[in-house]
Amino acid sequence: MKQVLVVGSTVTDVIIHLDHLPGTGEDVHVIKQTMSLGGCAYNVSNMIRLFGVPYILFSPVGKGTYGHFVREALAGKGIQSPIPTPEQENGCCYCFVESSGERTFVCHRGAEYRFRPEWFDLLDADSISSVYICGLEIEEPTAVHIVRFLEEHPALQVYFAPGPRILILSPEILSRIFALSPILHLNETEALSYTETNTVEKAAQTLYEKTGNTVVITLGERGAYYRTRETAAYISGTATKQTDTIGAGDSHIGTIIARQQQGASIETAITDANKVAAAVVGTSGALLPEETFQTLGF
């Protein structure tokens, strides 16, 4: 089996639990605070790893306090990015989790989002079958180096999870990515806002017309909707008690990538992704513990 190239960030998630987000001038108390590995690319790669699919975490890890934390945590898991250490400091993500389980991110952006063209020369494209990218790196001026690598290797299947950044990304860069026929993965709010439509069916059709490939729109506890050239359907979600929503979208697309690498149909892959995302929502933090993953029966 060829590898999945996971391009993007690995950061320190500083997870801060509180009753509610403060308004301007309001004081609130922190209930609990923890630190863990995070970042869209790392979260996706971790799910791919749990499914036993080979992958490359192609993620810059900078210097400074947060870079040290990330590097040590990755080393403890036997993971090393092929990218040399940049001179800039690594950033972090402050994840504020309210008592409802809803999360709000405040990101301190650093070296983890910025890519250099020579780094892609370290890759053996023949060993790779698919590539994951997200909107955070594509927002940076250095996104051109990522896109150029993909354009130079058109046989690679691209999975693109732009997130809310799809609303502010350069139209020229988006057009170049859409021309690569990526599998698109967005949530309902992102899809409706970007397409300026009022139903997920219309949004999926509009997005499909831009890429000519599968579109997956996640619907929270309601599951997901997808469109391909042949079919379009809703796939029900899995009931869960919400602890927090950190990493739910990353786990969803990570599962889809892993299951499709294993030969599963898109319907089966999304069904499994709904199940995994529900388990992540029921867990504190973005990462599903291995023992919890094992109980899901994959």
C-alpha positions as CSV (number, residue, x, y, z in Angstrom):
1,M,0.0,0.0,0.0
2,K,1.3,3.4,-0.9
3,Q,1.6,6.2,1.6
4,V,-0.7,9.2,2.4
5,L,1.1,12.5,2.5
6,V,-0.3,14.6,5.3
7,V,0.7,18.2,4.7
8,G,0.1,20.8,7.4
9,S,0.6,21.9,11.0
10,T,1.5,20.1,14.2
11,V,1.0,22.4,17.2
12,T,0.6,22.5,20.9
13,D,-3.0,22.5,21.8
14,V,-3.5,24.5,25.1
15,I,-7.0,23.3,26.1
16,I,-8.8,25.6,28.5
17,H,-12.1,24.5,30.0
18,L,-14.4,27.2,31.3
19,D,-18.1,27.7,32.0
20,H,-18.5,30.2,29.2
21,L,-16.4,32.6,27.1
22,P,-16.1,35.9,28.8
23,G,-17.5,39.1,27.3
24,T,-15.4,42.2,27.0
25,G,-14.2,43.2,30.4
26,E,-15.7,40.1,32.1
27,D,-13.6,37.9,34.4
28,V,-14.1,34.1,34.4
29,H,-12.3,31.2,36.1
30,V,-10.6,28.4,34.3
31,I,-12.0,25.0,35.3
32,K,-9.1,23.0,33.9
33,Q,-6.1,23.4,31.5
34,T,-4.1,20.8,29.6
35,M,-1.6,20.6,26.8
36,S,-1.4,18.1,24.0
37,L,-0.3,17.5,20.5
38,G,-2.7,19.0,18.0
39,G,-3.0,20.8,14.6
40,C,-5.1,19.7,11.7
41,A,-2.3,17.7,10.0
42,Y,-1.3,15.9,13.1
43,N,-4.9,15.0,14.1
44,V,-5.6,13.6,10.6
45,S,-2.3,11.7,10.6
46,N,-3.1,10.2,14.0
47,M,-6.4,8.8,12.7
48,I,-4.7,7.4,9.6
49,R,-2.2,5.7,11.9
50,L,-4.9,4.2,14.1
51,F,-6.3,2.5,11.0
52,G,-2.8,1.1,10.2
53,V,-2.4,2.9,6.9
54,P,1.1,4.1,6.0
55,Y,1.6,7.9,6.0
56,I,4.1,10.7,6.0
57,L,3.5,13.6,8.4
58,F,4.9,16.5,6.4
59,S,4.8,19.2,9.0
60,P,7.4,21.9,9.9
61,V,8.2,22.0,13.6
62,G,9.8,25.2,14.7
63,K,11.8,26.3,17.7
64,G,10.8,27.9,21.0
65,T,8.7,26.5,23.9
66,Y,5.9,25.1,21.8
67,G,8.3,23.7,19.1
68,H,10.2,21.8,21.9
69,F,6.9,20.4,23.3
70,V,5.8,19.2,19.8
71,R,9.2,17.7,18.9
72,E,9.5,15.8,22.2
73,A,5.9,14.6,22.0
74,L,6.4,13.4,18.4
75,A,9.7,11.7,19.3
76,G,7.9,9.9,22.2
77,K,5.6,8.4,19.6
78,G,8.3,7.5,17.2
79,I,7.2,10.1,14.7
80,Q,9.6,12.4,12.8
81,S,8.7,14.8,10.0
82,P,11.3,14.8,7.1
83,I,11.3,18.6,7.1
84,P,14.4,20.2,8.8
85,T,13.8,22.5,11.7
86,P,13.0,26.0,10.6
87,E,14.5,29.0,12.4
88,Q,11.1,30.5,13.4
89,E,9.3,29.6,16.5
90,N,6.4,27.1,16.5
91,G,3.0,28.4,17.3
92,C,0.2,27.0,19.4
93,C,-3.6,26.8,19.5
94,Y,-5.6,28.0,22.5
95,C,-8.7,25.8,22.6
96,F,-11.4,27.3,24.8
97,V,-14.0,24.7,25.7
98,E,-17.3,25.8,27.2
99,S,-19.5,23.7,29.5
100,S,-21.7,23.0,26.5
101,G,-18.8,21.2,24.8
102,E,-18.5,23.8,22.1
103,R,-15.0,25.0,21.3
104,T,-13.4,28.3,20.2
105,F,-9.9,28.5,18.8
106,V,-7.4,31.3,19.1
107,C,-4.3,30.4,17.1
108,H,-0.8,31.8,17.5
109,R,0.6,31.1,14.0
110,G,4.3,30.2,13.6
111,A,6.7,28.1,11.6
112,E,4.2,25.2,11.3
113,Y,2.2,26.9,8.6
114,R,4.9,28.0,6.3
115,F,6.5,25.7,3.7
116,R,9.6,26.1,1.5
117,P,9.9,24.7,-2.0
118,E,13.1,22.7,-1.4
119,W,11.4,20.6,1.3
120,F,9.2,18.9,-1.3
121,D,12.4,17.6,-3.0
122,L,12.8,15.4,0.0
123,L,9.7,13.4,-1.0
124,D,9.5,10.3,-3.2
125,A,6.2,11.0,-5.1
126,D,6.2,7.4,-6.4
127,S,5.6,6.1,-2.9
128,I,2.6,8.4,-2.3
129,S,-1.0,7.8,-3.5
130,S,-2.9,10.7,-1.9
131,V,-2.3,14.0,-0.2
132,Y,-4.2,15.8,2.6
133,I,-4.2,19.6,2.7
134,C,-6.2,22.1,4.8
135,G,-7.1,25.8,4.6
136,L,-4.7,27.1,7.2
137,E,-1.5,26.5,5.2
138,I,-3.2,27.5,1.9
139,E,-3.9,30.9,3.5
140,E,-0.2,31.6,3.7
141,P,1.8,33.1,0.9
142,T,3.9,29.9,0.9
143,A,0.8,28.0,-0.2
144,V,2.1,28.3,-3.8
145,H,4.9,25.8,-3.0
146,I,2.3,23.2,-1.8
147,V,0.1,23.8,-4.8
148,R,3.0,23.6,-7.3
149,F,4.0,20.3,-5.9
150,L,0.5,18.9,-6.4
151,E,0.3,20.3,-9.9
152,E,3.6,18.6,-10.7
153,H,2.2,15.3,-9.6
154,P,-1.4,15.2,-11.0
155,A,-1.8,11.5,-10.3
156,L,-2.0,12.1,-6.6
157,Q,-5.5,12.2,-5.1
158,V,-5.9,15.4,-3.1
159,Y,-8.2,15.6,-0.1
160,F,-8.9,19.2,0.7
161,A,-10.4,20.3,4.0
162,P,-10.4,24.1,3.7
163,G,-12.5,24.8,6.8
164,P,-13.8,28.3,7.4
165,R,-10.7,29.6,5.5
166,I,-12.5,28.8,2.3
167,L,-14.3,32.2,2.6
168,I,-11.1,34.2,2.6
169,L,-8.6,32.1,0.5
170,S,-7.2,33.6,-2.7
171,P,-9.6,32.9,-5.6
172,E,-6.6,32.2,-7.8
173,I,-5.2,29.6,-5.4
174,L,-8.6,28.0,-4.9
175,S,-9.1,27.8,-8.6
176,R,-5.7,26.0,-9.0
177,I,-6.7,23.5,-6.2
178,F,-10.1,22.9,-7.6
179,A,-8.5,22.2,-11.0
180,L,-6.7,19.2,-9.3
181,S,-10.2,17.6,-8.7
182,P,-9.8,17.2,-5.0
183,I,-12.2,15.4,-2.7
184,L,-13.7,18.3,-0.7
185,H,-14.5,18.0,2.9
186,L,-16.4,20.9,4.7
187,N,-19.0,21.3,7.4
188,E,-22.5,22.6,6.7
189,T,-21.9,26.2,7.7
190,E,-18.7,26.4,5.6
191,A,-20.4,24.8,2.5
192,L,-23.5,27.0,2.7
193,S,-21.6,30.2,3.3
194,Y,-19.1,29.7,0.5
195,T,-21.7,28.6,-2.1
196,E,-24.3,31.1,-0.9
197,T,-26.9,28.4,-1.1
198,N,-29.6,27.4,1.4
199,T,-29.5,23.6,1.3
200,V,-26.6,21.1,1.6
201,E,-27.8,19.5,-1.7
202,K,-27.4,22.7,-3.6
203,A,-24.1,23.4,-1.9
204,A,-22.7,20.0,-2.7
205,Q,-23.8,20.3,-6.3
206,T,-22.2,23.7,-6.7
207,L,-18.9,22.4,-5.2
208,Y,-19.0,19.3,-7.3
209,E,-19.3,21.4,-10.4
210,K,-16.1,23.2,-9.4
211,T,-14.0,20.0,-8.8
212,G,-15.7,17.1,-10.6
213,N,-15.0,14.9,-7.6
214,T,-16.6,13.8,-4.4
215,V,-17.9,16.4,-2.0
216,V,-18.5,15.5,1.7
217,I,-20.5,17.9,3.9
218,T,-20.5,17.1,7.6
219,L,-23.7,17.8,9.6
220,G,-22.7,17.3,13.2
221,E,-24.9,14.8,15.0
222,R,-27.1,14.4,11.9
223,G,-24.2,12.7,10.1
224,A,-23.0,13.8,6.6
225,Y,-24.2,14.4,3.0
226,Y,-22.1,13.5,0.0
227,R,-22.2,13.8,-3.7
228,T,-20.2,12.0,-6.4
229,R,-20.7,11.8,-10.1
230,E,-23.1,8.8,-9.7
231,T,-24.8,9.3,-6.4
232,A,-25.8,11.7,-3.6
233,A,-27.1,10.7,-0.2
234,Y,-27.3,11.4,3.5
235,I,-25.5,9.1,5.9
236,S,-26.9,9.1,9.4
237,G,-24.7,10.1,12.3
238,T,-24.0,8.2,15.5
239,A,-25.5,9.3,18.8
240,T,-23.0,10.4,21.5
241,K,-22.8,12.6,24.6
242,Q,-20.8,15.7,23.7
243,T,-17.7,16.4,25.7
244,D,-16.1,18.8,23.3
245,T,-15.9,19.1,19.5
246,I,-12.1,19.6,19.2
247,G,-10.8,17.5,16.3
248,A,-14.1,16.1,15.2
249,G,-13.7,17.3,11.6
250,D,-10.1,16.2,11.4
251,S,-11.0,12.7,12.7
252,H,-13.8,12.5,10.1
253,I,-11.6,13.2,7.1
254,G,-8.8,11.2,8.5
255,T,-11.1,8.2,8.7
256,I,-12.4,8.7,5.2
257,I,-8.8,8.9,3.8
258,A,-7.7,5.8,5.7
259,R,-10.8,3.7,4.8
260,Q,-10.5,4.6,1.1
261,Q,-6.9,3.7,1.1
262,Q,-8.0,0.3,2.4
263,G,-10.4,0.0,-0.5
264,A,-13.7,0.9,1.2
265,S,-16.5,2.6,-0.8
266,I,-17.2,6.3,-0.1
267,E,-20.5,5.3,1.6
268,T,-18.7,2.9,4.0
269,A,-15.9,5.4,4.6
270,I,-18.3,8.1,5.6
271,T,-20.3,5.7,7.8
272,D,-17.1,4.8,9.6
273,A,-16.1,8.5,9.8
274,N,-19.4,9.4,11.4
275,K,-18.8,6.7,14.0
276,V,-15.3,7.8,14.7
277,A,-16.2,11.5,14.9
278,A,-18.9,10.8,17.4
279,A,-16.4,9.0,19.6
280,V,-14.0,12.0,19.4
281,V,-16.8,14.4,20.3
282,G,-17.4,12.2,23.4
283,T,-13.8,12.4,24.3
284,S,-11.9,15.3,25.8
285,G,-9.5,16.8,23.3
286,A,-8.8,16.1,19.6
287,L,-7.1,12.7,19.9
288,L,-9.0,9.4,20.3
289,P,-7.3,7.1,22.8
290,E,-6.2,3.9,21.2
291,E,-8.3,1.8,23.7
292,T,-11.4,3.8,22.7
293,F,-10.6,3.3,19.0
294,Q,-10.3,-0.5,19.5
295,T,-13.8,-0.6,21.0
296,L,-15.2,0.7,17.7
297,G,-14.6,-2.6,16.1
298,F,-12.6,-1.7,13.0
